[in-house]
Amino acid sequence: MGRVIATGVRATARIVARDDGRGGTALSVLEGDGPLALRRTRATGSEARVMLVGAMSGPLGGDHFAVEAEVESGARLRVGSAAATIALPGQAKGESRYDVRLRVGEGGELEWLPEQLISVCGSDLHVTTRIDLASSARLVLREEQVLGRVGEEPGRLTSRLTLRIAGRTVLDQELACGPGAPGGWDGPAVLAGHRAVGQLVVVRPEFIQEPPVARMLGECAALAPLAGPAVLVTAVAADGLRLRRVLDEALVSLGEYPLSGT
């Protein structure tokens, strides 16, 4: 179980997926800790599927959650969550943290599709996502953040995303929003008054030969090729529902299927 300490709850969930040698994917490690529960769901073809189920509210102020997933060579894994993650203020003072660590081996494939993260008024959450991929790995990653519930101001939210392919960093970006964030976060150069922001990272080895072209995707989203077989789609929207629609449309434009409802 997660340990309750003076500064909040610490909890870690771990997933390891490996090729079972019979055309499928086995989950050699599936461990939830405290508020982070993991459930295996019905597989499709060679792909294993896991759902992250929150066993309690959070993260609250002072909490430190971590999720680690490793996809070994040749394995395929799809991870979603049962509900939105809601960052809340808590009795413990200080920043809460949510760390995600993802690794995919040669020929492996990961779809990382959590539901939205909602930053509630009075909360202070720092999210870090670090991804390490082998040169022939494949990835679809979706991140969606909503600033405040309906009719309320957001909390402070800092999010950093780092992507490495074959040991080379191809993306390292950070966004800070809400009270105490650097000035201009809600201005025309960043969110421009929108309350929802999201991104997709799509990595395919075939992008080396046929890289997508940088372009706008409507008025509120842009696609940017990265310095590797990867693209980044960044989008803003008035709310979480519209944000999901924009990101689904971006996936279709890349030849992927929409991922809503995972």
Backbone bond lengths (Angstrom), bond angles and torsions (degrees), N, CA, C in turn:
res aa  C-N    CA-C-N  psi(-1)  N-CA   C-N-CA  omega(-1)  CA-C   N-CA-C  phi
1 M - - - 1.457 - - 1.520 109.79 -
2 G 1.340 116.14 156.34 1.452 119.85 176.29 1.509 111.14 -63.81
3 R 1.337 119.08 145.46 1.453 123.78 -178.15 1.525 109.48 -91.37
4 V 1.329 116.78 124.81 1.450 121.29 176.75 1.525 107.80 -87.80
5 I 1.322 116.90 117.71 1.449 121.46 -178.85 1.518 108.16 -125.66
6 A 1.321 115.83 179.24 1.459 119.82 -173.67 1.514 112.76 -59.14
7 T 1.300 116.72 -30.36 1.460 119.43 -176.38 1.524 112.80 -100.32
8 G 1.327 118.95 10.46 1.454 120.56 176.93 1.515 112.88 124.41
9 V 1.324 115.57 -164.74 1.463 123.24 -176.25 1.525 109.99 -99.57
10 R 1.331 116.41 137.33 1.466 122.10 173.15 1.526 107.45 -113.88
11 A 1.329 115.92 129.50 1.463 120.42 -177.99 1.518 109.27 -149.69
12 T 1.348 115.19 145.55 1.460 121.28 -179.94 1.521 109.89 -135.34
13 A 1.330 116.55 139.58 1.462 122.40 172.33 1.525 108.10 -119.40
14 R 1.339 116.57 141.20 1.460 120.85 -176.75 1.524 110.47 -132.28
15 I 1.339 114.83 138.40 1.469 122.72 176.42 1.524 108.05 -131.35
16 V 1.324 116.99 132.38 1.458 122.09 170.14 1.522 107.58 -128.57
17 A 1.336 116.70 121.92 1.460 122.45 179.08 1.517 108.99 -112.71
18 R 1.341 116.19 137.13 1.460 119.44 179.45 1.524 110.57 -140.21
19 D 1.320 114.98 153.10 1.466 122.36 176.16 1.528 108.66 -61.95
20 D 1.350 116.72 126.12 1.467 119.04 -176.66 1.526 112.84 -86.73
21 G 1.339 117.52 0.90 1.461 120.42 178.45 1.509 114.27 79.12
22 R 1.331 117.92 0.37 1.467 122.13 -179.44 1.532 111.11 -123.77
23 G 1.327 116.42 20.74 1.453 120.22 179.90 1.509 114.77 88.22
24 G 1.320 116.71 9.17 1.456 121.12 179.86 1.515 111.49 -126.85
25 T 1.321 116.72 -171.93 1.459 123.34 179.69 1.519 109.79 -125.99
26 A 1.331 116.09 127.28 1.460 122.15 177.18 1.524 109.91 -100.80
27 L 1.309 116.14 149.09 1.458 121.95 176.27 1.527 107.91 -103.38
28 S 1.333 116.40 96.04 1.461 120.55 -176.98 1.531 111.38 -75.46
29 V 1.326 117.48 -23.52 1.463 122.02 175.50 1.519 107.73 -135.14
30 L 1.326 115.92 129.81 1.465 122.67 175.06 1.527 106.45 -148.59
31 E 1.318 115.31 88.84 1.461 121.33 -171.13 1.525 110.73 -124.72
32 G 1.321 116.56 119.20 1.452 121.85 173.45 1.513 109.76 -103.14
33 D 1.320 116.38 154.42 1.463 121.52 -174.78 1.520 109.09 -137.29
34 G 1.342 116.98 121.37 1.452 120.42 176.76 1.514 111.77 58.76
35 P 1.347 117.95 -119.21 1.467 120.71 -176.58 1.514 114.65 -76.53
36 L 1.329 118.08 -3.92 1.466 121.61 -177.75 1.530 108.91 -106.33
37 A 1.318 116.59 98.16 1.460 121.89 179.22 1.521 109.75 -103.64
38 L 1.334 116.71 141.41 1.463 122.40 -179.54 1.523 109.03 -117.27
39 R 1.328 116.20 137.23 1.458 121.36 178.84 1.526 109.36 -131.36
40 R 1.324 116.47 129.29 1.467 119.56 174.17 1.520 108.51 -78.61
41 T 1.330 117.57 134.40 1.458 122.27 178.14 1.519 109.22 -113.97
42 R 1.331 115.91 178.79 1.465 120.73 -174.50 1.532 110.72 -61.22
43 A 1.318 115.71 128.18 1.466 121.31 -179.23 1.520 110.33 -78.81
44 T 1.338 114.87 158.85 1.465 122.05 175.32 1.522 108.35 -126.69
45 G 1.335 116.95 116.69 1.455 120.64 -179.19 1.518 111.03 59.80
46 S 1.327 116.35 -128.97 1.466 120.66 -178.47 1.523 112.93 -87.86
47 E 1.313 117.31 3.20 1.459 122.30 -173.12 1.528 111.47 -95.87
48 A 1.338 116.89 131.98 1.456 121.84 170.32 1.523 108.77 -89.82
49 R 1.328 116.16 147.45 1.464 120.80 -179.14 1.523 110.12 -126.90
50 V 1.338 114.99 137.62 1.459 121.86 -178.62 1.522 109.03 -132.84
51 M 1.330 115.94 140.98 1.459 121.71 176.88 1.522 108.60 -115.84
52 L 1.337 115.65 130.64 1.458 121.89 174.69 1.525 107.75 -90.31
53 V 1.333 115.92 120.98 1.459 121.96 -175.64 1.517 108.54 -117.09
54 G 1.318 118.03 118.26 1.463 120.92 177.57 1.512 110.70 -71.93
55 A 1.330 117.60 123.49 1.458 121.75 -179.22 1.521 112.44 -88.77
56 M 1.331 117.68 -5.94 1.454 122.21 177.81 1.527 107.92 -161.27
57 S 1.326 116.23 169.41 1.462 119.99 -179.73 1.523 110.56 -67.63
58 G 1.313 115.11 155.40 1.447 118.14 175.15 1.513 111.93 138.58
59 P 1.316 114.03 176.85 1.468 127.14 9.15 1.527 113.34 -74.74
60 L 1.344 113.82 139.93 1.458 121.53 174.45 1.528 108.84 -93.39
61 G 1.334 115.67 171.79 1.453 119.89 178.75 1.516 111.84 -54.33
62 G 1.334 116.95 128.23 1.458 122.19 179.49 1.508 115.13 89.28
63 D 1.333 118.88 -10.43 1.466 121.08 179.24 1.530 110.69 -73.16
64 H 1.333 115.35 155.04 1.470 121.79 176.01 1.520 107.81 -137.06
65 F 1.341 116.14 104.20 1.456 122.77 178.24 1.523 109.11 -104.45
66 A 1.343 115.79 149.06 1.470 120.64 176.49 1.519 108.93 -143.70
67 V 1.325 115.16 140.33 1.462 121.56 174.76 1.519 107.47 -127.24
68 E 1.336 116.50 128.61 1.459 121.96 -179.70 1.524 109.10 -122.96
69 A 1.325 116.33 130.02 1.464 120.71 178.18 1.518 109.41 -133.10
70 E 1.319 116.11 132.18 1.459 122.07 176.71 1.519 109.24 -125.72
71 V 1.313 115.51 127.04 1.460 121.89 175.98 1.525 106.97 -110.60
72 E 1.318 116.68 112.58 1.450 120.27 -177.10 1.534 110.83 -77.96
73 S 1.307 116.18 171.43 1.473 122.01 -174.51 1.525 111.36 -52.19
74 G 1.329 115.69 129.11 1.456 121.43 175.18 1.504 116.11 81.04
75 A 1.317 118.39 -5.06 1.466 121.17 -178.60 1.521 110.60 -89.75
76 R 1.342 115.83 160.57 1.466 121.83 178.98 1.526 108.61 -132.45
77 L 1.323 115.96 130.77 1.461 121.14 -175.75 1.518 109.78 -138.75
78 R 1.311 115.43 138.58 1.466 122.88 175.14 1.530 107.53 -125.77
79 V 1.328 117.04 125.31 1.463 122.32 -177.15 1.523 109.08 -123.33
80 G 1.316 116.32 128.29 1.454 122.78 174.49 1.518 109.31 -129.09
81 S 1.323 116.48 -176.74 1.462 120.83 176.64 1.516 109.36 -131.04
82 A 1.317 116.25 152.41 1.460 121.18 -174.37 1.517 112.74 -75.40
83 A 1.319 117.66 -24.03 1.465 121.49 -177.26 1.514 109.11 -157.32
84 A 1.312 115.38 171.34 1.459 120.32 177.14 1.524 110.72 -64.24
85 T 1.324 115.73 151.04 1.462 122.38 170.62 1.522 107.69 -90.25
86 I 1.332 116.79 128.03 1.462 120.35 -176.20 1.521 108.79 -116.48
87 A 1.326 115.71 113.66 1.468 121.22 176.99 1.529 108.30 -80.17
88 L 1.340 116.03 122.72 1.456 121.76 -173.91 1.525 111.00 -123.76
89 P 1.328 117.22 151.97 1.467 118.37 169.20 1.523 108.88 -69.85
90 G 1.317 116.89 154.09 1.460 120.33 -179.59 1.507 111.57 -138.03
91 Q 1.335 115.89 178.00 1.465 120.34 178.73 1.515 111.25 -69.27
92 A 1.340 116.18 -35.21 1.463 119.16 177.81 1.527 109.01 -72.82
93 K 1.313 116.17 138.53 1.455 120.33 -179.92 1.527 110.36 -83.36
94 G 1.299 115.40 159.70 1.452 120.15 173.91 1.506 113.22 102.10
95 E 1.317 113.45 171.94 1.449 123.21 -177.65 1.524 111.21 -71.14
96 S 1.320 116.36 142.60 1.458 120.89 169.55 1.524 108.48 -97.74
97 R 1.348 116.43 158.72 1.457 121.05 -176.07 1.525 109.68 -132.98
98 Y 1.336 113.71 145.43 1.467 120.45 174.47 1.531 106.05 -136.93
99 D 1.332 116.29 109.67 1.459 121.80 -175.75 1.522 109.83 -109.63
100 V 1.330 116.08 131.50 1.462 122.93 177.50 1.513 108.00 -119.42
101 R 1.340 116.76 128.83 1.459 122.73 179.71 1.529 108.22 -125.45
102 L 1.325 117.20 118.80 1.456 122.14 -175.88 1.518 109.81 -123.60
103 R 1.345 117.06 134.79 1.463 122.45 177.65 1.528 108.71 -135.68
104 V 1.335 116.06 135.57 1.460 121.04 -179.98 1.520 108.62 -133.56
105 G 1.343 116.19 127.91 1.456 121.84 -178.20 1.517 112.59 -84.86
106 E 1.325 115.88 -178.42 1.467 122.57 -177.68 1.533 110.56 -57.72
107 G 1.325 115.51 129.07 1.455 120.45 178.56 1.515 114.58 72.46
108 G 1.318 117.91 1.95 1.459 121.25 178.40 1.515 111.45 -81.75
109 E 1.326 115.77 164.21 1.464 120.82 -178.53 1.520 109.22 -142.31
110 L 1.337 115.94 132.68 1.467 122.17 179.78 1.518 109.77 -131.10
111 E 1.328 115.97 130.56 1.461 122.53 168.42 1.527 106.59 -113.12
112 W 1.330 115.87 114.43 1.472 122.02 -176.33 1.528 107.00 -110.96
113 L 1.337 116.36 106.68 1.461 121.68 -166.00 1.526 112.25 -132.65
114 P 1.319 118.86 60.78 1.465 119.38 178.51 1.522 111.10 -68.88
115 E 1.318 115.65 157.82 1.458 120.04 171.53 1.533 109.42 -73.20
116 Q 1.306 116.00 177.57 1.453 120.70 -171.08 1.524 112.91 -68.23
117 L 1.323 114.26 152.79 1.455 122.49 174.02 1.529 107.21 -102.88
118 I 1.327 116.90 125.39 1.463 122.08 -177.29 1.524 108.86 -111.35
119 S 1.333 115.80 123.16 1.461 122.73 -178.97 1.522 109.03 -94.59
120 V 1.342 116.09 106.23 1.460 122.53 -175.07 1.530 110.51 -84.45
121 C 1.310 117.12 147.89 1.460 122.57 178.98 1.532 110.83 -51.86
122 G 1.316 116.53 129.97 1.459 122.04 179.38 1.516 114.64 92.34
123 S 1.339 117.86 -9.47 1.466 120.50 179.79 1.523 109.94 -84.99
124 D 1.346 115.46 164.02 1.465 122.15 178.74 1.522 107.03 -146.99
125 L 1.328 116.65 99.03 1.464 121.79 -172.87 1.515 110.70 -122.40
126 H 1.341 115.44 135.54 1.465 122.64 174.33 1.526 107.39 -115.90
127 V 1.334 115.99 118.55 1.464 122.52 -179.21 1.523 108.76 -109.75
128 T 1.320 116.80 131.99 1.461 120.73 172.86 1.520 108.96 -126.67
129 T 1.322 115.94 133.69 1.460 122.30 176.35 1.519 107.75 -124.64
130 R 1.333 116.63 119.12 1.462 122.02 -179.58 1.516 108.66 -120.93
131 I 1.331 114.83 125.68 1.457 121.58 -174.85 1.522 109.09 -122.05
132 D 1.337 116.29 129.75 1.467 122.06 175.44 1.519 108.48 -122.82
133 L 1.318 115.95 117.97 1.460 121.78 -177.78 1.513 111.22 -117.42
134 A 1.341 115.96 143.00 1.459 120.32 168.52 1.529 108.45 -72.58
135 S 1.329 116.85 167.46 1.464 120.92 -172.73 1.519 113.67 -62.48
136 S 1.349 118.04 -30.61 1.466 120.68 -177.94 1.526 112.65 -105.02
137 A 1.327 117.68 12.85 1.463 121.23 179.71 1.526 110.41 -74.88
138 R 1.325 114.91 158.73 1.462 122.25 178.13 1.528 108.49 -124.26
139 L 1.340 115.06 146.95 1.472 119.97 -175.96 1.519 110.30 -149.55
140 V 1.336 115.39 138.88 1.466 122.40 161.15 1.528 105.99 -128.00
141 L 1.314 116.30 117.92 1.467 121.45 -179.33 1.516 108.52 -124.63
142 R 1.335 115.20 133.31 1.464 121.41 178.46 1.530 109.04 -122.32
143 E 1.327 115.82 131.18 1.464 121.66 172.64 1.521 108.20 -126.65
144 E 1.337 115.99 133.76 1.463 121.01 178.76 1.531 108.31 -136.89
145 Q 1.315 115.81 132.02 1.462 121.38 -178.38 1.518 109.59 -130.55
146 V 1.331 115.39 132.64 1.459 121.83 -178.88 1.522 107.92 -118.65
147 L 1.323 116.17 127.73 1.467 121.85 -174.89 1.517 110.24 -92.13
148 G 1.321 115.39 95.72 1.457 121.76 177.53 1.519 113.28 87.54
149 R 1.335 115.37 151.29 1.454 120.29 170.92 1.530 108.92 -77.41
150 V 1.303 116.64 176.13 1.464 120.14 -176.24 1.527 110.50 -59.13
151 G 1.323 115.82 125.54 1.453 121.19 174.99 1.512 115.96 79.39
152 E 1.357 118.41 9.69 1.460 119.38 179.01 1.517 110.57 -126.03
153 E 1.330 115.92 159.86 1.449 122.16 176.09 1.527 109.44 -75.98
154 P 1.326 117.64 154.14 1.467 119.68 179.89 1.518 111.83 -79.07
155 G 1.322 115.02 164.26 1.454 120.31 165.61 1.521 109.09 -83.63
156 R 1.325 115.08 -170.80 1.469 119.06 175.46 1.525 107.99 -90.90
157 L 1.324 115.32 131.81 1.456 121.38 -177.99 1.521 109.21 -135.06
158 T 1.328 115.86 123.53 1.465 121.56 174.92 1.523 107.82 -119.62
159 S 1.323 116.53 128.97 1.457 121.20 -175.90 1.518 109.51 -131.36
160 R 1.339 116.17 127.03 1.457 121.04 177.69 1.522 109.58 -123.49
161 L 1.330 116.13 133.31 1.457 123.11 -179.21 1.519 109.27 -124.99
162 T 1.343 116.03 125.68 1.464 121.95 179.83 1.521 108.94 -126.94
163 L 1.329 116.19 131.83 1.459 122.06 179.13 1.514 109.60 -126.06
164 R 1.342 116.17 127.73 1.454 122.62 175.17 1.521 108.52 -122.12
165 I 1.340 115.67 134.33 1.458 122.09 177.23 1.520 107.97 -123.16
166 A 1.334 115.86 121.88 1.476 121.79 -178.02 1.528 110.68 53.17
167 G 1.315 117.02 39.84 1.457 122.46 176.46 1.514 115.12 82.71
168 R 1.315 117.31 0.05 1.465 121.61 -177.13 1.523 109.86 -108.24
169 T 1.324 117.14 128.88 1.462 121.16 177.99 1.523 109.26 -75.83
170 V 1.343 116.47 121.62 1.462 120.93 179.38 1.528 111.97 -113.13
171 L 1.344 117.03 -10.88 1.465 120.71 177.63 1.521 108.58 -154.13
172 D 1.323 115.69 131.89 1.464 121.62 174.65 1.523 106.49 -151.88
173 Q 1.319 116.44 100.61 1.456 119.78 -175.57 1.528 110.55 -136.60
174 E 1.326 115.41 154.45 1.460 121.56 -179.30 1.517 109.30 -138.74
175 L 1.324 115.88 140.87 1.457 122.66 177.03 1.516 108.29 -130.22
176 A 1.329 117.09 129.95 1.465 122.72 176.88 1.521 108.61 -120.46
177 C 1.339 116.02 132.12 1.463 121.79 -177.74 1.526 109.40 -135.77
178 G 1.320 115.15 159.14 1.451 120.75 173.51 1.507 113.38 92.24
179 P 1.337 117.49 -176.91 1.466 122.43 -177.38 1.522 111.96 -56.22
180 G 1.329 116.39 130.99 1.456 121.14 179.64 1.509 114.22 88.28
181 A 1.349 118.52 -8.52 1.461 120.83 177.14 1.529 109.37 -74.69
182 P 1.331 118.16 157.32 1.469 120.34 177.48 1.524 111.58 -53.69
183 G 1.307 116.49 143.81 1.448 121.48 -178.18 1.509 112.87 -58.09
184 G 1.322 115.76 146.94 1.454 121.09 178.40 1.513 115.05 96.84
185 W 1.341 118.00 -4.37 1.459 119.26 -177.02 1.537 112.13 -61.86
186 D 1.326 118.06 -28.44 1.456 121.22 179.86 1.524 111.54 -100.27
187 G 1.332 117.19 8.19 1.456 121.32 -177.04 1.516 112.60 -85.64
188 P 1.326 116.75 -178.13 1.465 121.22 -174.72 1.519 114.47 -64.70
189 A 1.334 118.45 -21.97 1.463 120.28 -178.89 1.522 113.08 -83.53
190 V 1.350 117.26 -11.14 1.468 119.86 -177.21 1.539 109.05 -123.18
191 L 1.329 118.32 -93.69 1.465 120.13 -175.68 1.526 113.77 -92.81
192 A 1.320 117.41 -19.06 1.473 121.48 177.14 1.531 112.40 53.44
193 G 1.328 115.68 39.08 1.456 119.94 176.96 1.509 115.59 84.54
194 H 1.329 118.87 -3.65 1.460 121.06 178.06 1.527 110.57 -74.75
195 R 1.320 116.47 154.66 1.463 121.31 -177.76 1.524 113.56 -105.80
196 A 1.314 118.21 -2.63 1.465 121.20 179.90 1.524 109.27 -133.96
197 V 1.336 115.95 137.67 1.456 121.49 -179.95 1.530 108.04 -138.18
198 G 1.321 116.39 141.54 1.457 119.18 -178.51 1.509 111.78 -152.96
199 Q 1.313 114.28 168.93 1.459 119.34 178.48 1.515 110.45 -152.17
200 L 1.316 113.70 155.11 1.450 123.28 172.82 1.516 108.24 -121.37
201 V 1.316 115.66 138.97 1.458 120.89 168.59 1.520 106.56 -119.30
202 V 1.324 116.18 121.65 1.465 121.70 178.80 1.522 107.82 -120.42
203 V 1.329 115.72 124.29 1.469 121.85 -179.65 1.522 108.03 -121.34
204 R 1.317 115.53 125.11 1.461 122.39 177.29 1.523 108.53 -140.38
205 P 1.315 119.38 132.49 1.474 120.43 177.55 1.513 113.22 -56.47
206 E 1.353 118.37 -31.56 1.463 120.12 -177.75 1.527 113.23 -69.29
207 F 1.337 117.68 -13.86 1.465 119.63 176.05 1.535 111.83 -64.71
208 I 1.340 117.26 -18.34 1.467 119.58 177.57 1.527 110.05 -62.36
209 Q 1.341 116.21 -41.51 1.457 120.81 -178.54 1.526 112.18 -85.61
210 E 1.322 117.50 -34.16 1.459 121.63 -176.99 1.527 109.66 -131.79
211 P 1.325 118.03 74.67 1.465 119.78 -178.73 1.522 111.21 -69.88
212 P 1.342 118.10 138.03 1.466 120.39 175.70 1.526 110.75 -62.66
213 V 1.305 115.05 154.95 1.456 121.94 -178.88 1.530 109.44 -91.09
214 A 1.330 116.75 136.50 1.461 120.95 176.38 1.521 109.74 -60.30
215 R 1.324 116.61 135.24 1.463 119.67 -178.20 1.526 110.66 -166.03
216 M 1.307 115.35 160.15 1.455 121.46 169.80 1.523 109.12 -80.14
217 L 1.321 116.23 146.13 1.464 122.92 176.65 1.523 106.85 -117.63
218 G 1.310 116.57 82.07 1.452 120.31 -172.16 1.520 110.31 77.75
219 E 1.331 116.44 -158.81 1.460 121.23 -175.93 1.517 113.24 -86.73
220 C 1.331 118.00 -18.37 1.469 119.86 -167.76 1.513 113.83 -123.58
221 A 1.320 119.21 14.04 1.463 120.97 -179.74 1.522 109.80 -146.43
222 A 1.323 115.04 150.36 1.463 120.83 179.10 1.517 109.24 -139.48
223 L 1.335 115.67 143.73 1.460 122.74 176.89 1.521 108.20 -109.13
224 A 1.326 115.63 131.04 1.466 121.03 -179.93 1.525 109.56 -131.51
225 P 1.344 118.79 119.91 1.465 120.21 173.07 1.528 110.01 -64.40
226 L 1.325 116.52 144.82 1.454 121.87 176.81 1.530 109.74 -101.99
227 A 1.316 116.19 170.83 1.466 121.01 -177.74 1.523 109.98 -80.70
228 G 1.304 115.87 62.51 1.450 123.72 -178.16 1.514 107.05 172.18
229 P 1.335 119.51 -174.52 1.465 120.32 -178.91 1.530 111.08 -79.00
230 A 1.338 116.92 60.85 1.461 121.06 -172.51 1.516 110.75 -150.52
231 V 1.326 115.30 154.80 1.456 121.43 173.05 1.526 108.93 -132.65
232 L 1.315 115.28 153.45 1.454 123.53 176.16 1.518 108.51 -120.25
233 V 1.325 116.27 127.07 1.457 122.10 172.46 1.519 107.55 -110.90
234 T 1.317 116.81 125.46 1.458 122.46 177.89 1.520 108.44 -117.46
235 A 1.351 116.55 136.37 1.462 120.47 -176.42 1.516 110.72 -142.56
236 V 1.314 116.36 150.76 1.464 122.95 170.57 1.519 107.76 -127.03
237 A 1.332 115.40 156.46 1.461 119.99 -179.53 1.520 108.92 -158.67
238 A 1.327 115.35 167.77 1.458 120.45 -178.57 1.519 112.23 -70.73
239 D 1.332 117.74 -28.94 1.462 121.47 -178.56 1.523 109.30 -154.83
240 G 1.339 115.03 174.57 1.451 120.10 -175.85 1.514 114.03 -65.42
241 L 1.330 118.06 -36.21 1.459 120.60 -179.47 1.520 111.02 -63.98
242 R 1.327 116.81 -44.96 1.461 120.04 179.50 1.527 111.26 -68.65
243 L 1.324 116.46 -34.09 1.462 119.32 177.24 1.516 110.80 -62.10
244 R 1.327 117.82 -45.70 1.468 120.65 179.54 1.529 110.70 -60.15
245 R 1.314 116.77 -39.68 1.459 119.86 179.73 1.532 110.97 -62.58
246 V 1.329 116.26 -42.79 1.468 120.34 179.99 1.526 110.70 -63.50
247 L 1.343 116.83 -42.58 1.464 119.82 -178.76 1.523 111.45 -69.17
248 D 1.323 117.64 -36.59 1.462 119.87 175.98 1.528 110.89 -62.77
249 E 1.321 116.10 -41.67 1.466 119.40 178.27 1.530 111.05 -63.83
250 A 1.324 116.79 -35.51 1.457 120.14 177.80 1.526 110.88 -64.86
251 L 1.326 117.30 -40.16 1.462 120.13 177.92 1.520 111.46 -63.16
252 V 1.323 115.89 -41.46 1.469 119.33 178.20 1.524 110.07 -60.66
253 S 1.326 117.32 -39.86 1.466 120.50 -179.83 1.529 111.88 -65.29
254 L 1.347 116.56 -21.92 1.467 121.40 178.14 1.528 111.89 -94.00
255 G 1.330 116.04 3.00 1.463 119.75 -179.95 1.506 113.31 85.82
256 E 1.327 118.52 8.33 1.460 122.03 175.86 1.530 108.49 -92.62
257 Y 1.328 116.44 163.94 1.450 121.79 176.30 1.527 109.73 -88.72
258 P 1.325 118.83 153.23 1.470 119.40 176.70 1.524 110.54 -62.23
259 L 1.336 115.59 145.87 1.464 120.61 -174.29 1.516 112.37 -110.82
260 S 1.334 118.47 7.17 1.453 121.13 178.74 1.525 109.87 -60.59
261 G 1.343 113.80 145.92 1.448 118.81 177.68 1.497 114.48 85.22
262 T 1.356 118.95 5.43 1.451 120.52 178.38 1.501 110.10 -76.92
